[in-house]
Amino acid sequence: MKLIRYAGSVWRYSKYPEGVIKKNLERIIDQLLAMLDRYSEVLVIRFDLQLKINPKSNQFLSEFLARLVRELKIHYECDVGYVWAREQTVTAEFPHYHVAVMLNESKANNSRYTIKAATKIWKSLGGHHVTFPEGNAYFVAGRSDQESQVAAVHRIGYLAKKDTKAPKSAVMRRYGASQLARKL
């Protein structure tokens, strides 16, 4: 277990052999806090997107996220936060994406609709399959519940690990996030 002091709090994350990319971990925290500025309770849903091609850019993912965010905004009538990471192990033929979506928990109190929408959109774009890790939805109790916030960051901090990130290139990012601003 490792700790980072950021945004006036201490956050924990798992220890990875290669460490984490600190600015990515901070971006995860920023997006979670931006959602908590908007809503008293947040639901975080994590899933993985598998590819059966090796795209030259992240355009495939960009289209997926644009469609998913639009769908979730309409369905839940709330802002949608997200973070993603592109990874590829040395033995894998194709890269994959890890994604975490953040929603207003009072409107989205489980992951069923998000799972259905993500799977439908990914398949319609030609994606291979979507996997949902066990315990993929974690509820962030609220603005004043630091323990639940830290637990959520601990779970999705996996997206900030350095190891197995797909090779960096001038045209392809390995990490991204929504651009929700804090409401201070």
ZITAUR-V532090 format. One record per residue. N is the residue number from 1. RES is the residue in one letter. SS is DSSP state (H for helix, E for strand, - for the rest). PHI is phi in whole degrees, 0 to 359 (* if undefined). OMEGA is omega in whole degrees, -180 to 180 (999 if undefined). Layout:
# ZITAUR-V532090
((N:RES:SS:PHI:OMEGA) (N:RES:SS:PHI:OMEGA))
This chain:
# ZITAUR-V532090
((1:M:-:*:178) (2:K:E:238:180) (3:L:E:234:175) (4:I:E:223:175) (5:R:E:263:-178) (6:Y:E:203:177) (7:A:-:54:176) (8:G:-:78:-179) (9:S:E:224:174) (10:V:E:255:-178) (11:W:E:243:178) (12:R:E:251:176) (13:Y:E:211:-178) (14:S:-:290:177) (15:K:-:274:179) (16:Y:-:246:-177) (17:P:-:308:-179) (18:E:-:267:-179) (19:G:-:85:179) (20:V:E:238:173) (21:I:-:270:-171) (22:K:H:303:-178) (23:K:H:295:177) (24:N:H:289:177) (25:L:H:296:177) (26:E:H:296:179) (27:R:H:293:175) (28:I:H:300:180) (29:I:H:298:180) (30:D:H:303:-178) (31:Q:H:291:176) (32:L:H:297:180) (33:L:H:293:177) (34:A:H:297:177) (35:M:H:294:179) (36:L:H:289:172) (37:D:H:293:-177) (38:R:H:271:-173) (39:Y:-:228:-177) (40:S:-:288:179) (41:E:-:221:-176) (42:V:E:232:174) (43:L:E:254:178) (44:V:E:252:-179) (45:I:E:237:-179) (46:R:E:248:177) (47:F:E:206:-179) (48:D:E:239:179) (49:L:E:248:-179) (50:Q:E:263:178) (51:L:-:246:171) (52:K:-:239:174) (53:I:-:221:176) (54:N:-:242:-174) (55:P:-:294:-179) (56:K:-:275:179) (57:S:-:211:177) (58:N:-:263:-179) (59:Q:H:303:178) (60:F:H:304:179) (61:L:H:292:180) (62:S:H:301:178) (63:E:H:296:178) (64:F:H:301:-177) (65:L:H:295:179) (66:A:H:300:-179) (67:R:H:290:-180) (68:L:H:294:180) (69:V:H:299:178) (70:R:H:301:180) (71:E:H:299:-178) (72:L:H:291:177) (73:K:H:298:179) (74:I:H:293:-176) (75:H:H:294:-174) (76:Y:H:263:-179) (77:E:-:53:179) (78:C:-:208:173) (79:D:-:292:180) (80:V:-:233:174) (81:G:E:258:177) (82:Y:E:203:170) (83:V:E:221:178) (84:W:E:213:176) (85:A:E:219:177) (86:R:E:262:-180) (87:E:E:226:173) (88:Q:-:204:178) (89:T:-:285:-178) (90:V:-:295:-179) (91:T:-:265:-177) (92:A:-:278:178) (93:E:-:286:-176) (94:F:-:232:175) (95:P:-:284:174) (96:H:E:218:180) (97:Y:E:241:170) (98:H:E:256:-177) (99:V:E:227:171) (100:A:E:231:-180) (101:V:E:248:-180) (102:M:E:240:-176) (103:L:E:228:174) (104:N:E:295:-175) (105:E:-:293:-180) (106:S:-:289:176) (107:K:-:258:-177) (108:A:-:238:-175) (109:N:-:263:172) (110:N:-:205:-174) (111:S:-:261:-173) (112:R:H:305:-177) (113:Y:H:295:180) (114:T:H:296:178) (115:I:H:299:-180) (116:K:H:298:-179) (117:A:H:294:-179) (118:A:H:298:-180) (119:T:H:296:-180) (120:K:H:299:-178) (121:I:H:293:-179) (122:W:H:299:179) (123:K:H:296:-179) (124:S:H:295:178) (125:L:-:271:-180) (126:G:-:93:177) (127:G:-:294:-176) (128:H:-:289:175) (129:H:E:201:179) (130:V:E:246:176) (131:T:E:241:-179) (132:F:-:238:-180) (133:P:-:302:177) (134:E:-:303:-177) (135:G:-:68:-173) (136:N:-:291:-180) (137:A:E:252:177) (138:Y:E:229:-176) (139:F:E:274:173) (140:V:E:264:-170) (141:A:-:304:180) (142:G:-:166:-175) (143:R:-:303:-175) (144:S:-:267:-179) (145:D:-:263:-177) (146:Q:H:301:-178) (147:E:H:300:180) (148:S:H:289:177) (149:Q:H:295:179) (150:V:H:298:179) (151:A:H:297:179) (152:A:H:295:179) (153:V:H:296:177) (154:H:H:300:180) (155:R:H:292:-176) (156:I:H:271:175) (157:G:H:299:176) (158:Y:H:307:-178) (159:L:H:292:-178) (160:A:H:265:-178) (161:K:E:293:-178) (162:K:-:284:-175) (163:D:-:298:176) (164:T:-:67:174) (165:K:E:295:179) (166:A:-:302:-179) (167:P:-:306:-180) (168:K:-:283:176) (169:S:-:220:-179) (170:A:-:293:-176) (171:V:-:253:-174) (172:M:-:225:176) (173:R:-:279:178) (174:R:-:255:-176) (175:Y:E:205:176) (176:G:E:202:-179) (177:A:E:204:173) (178:S:-:298:-176) (179:Q:-:249:180) (180:L:-:292:-180) (181:A:-:270:175) (182:R:-:293:175) (183:K:-:252:-176) (184:L:-:273:999))
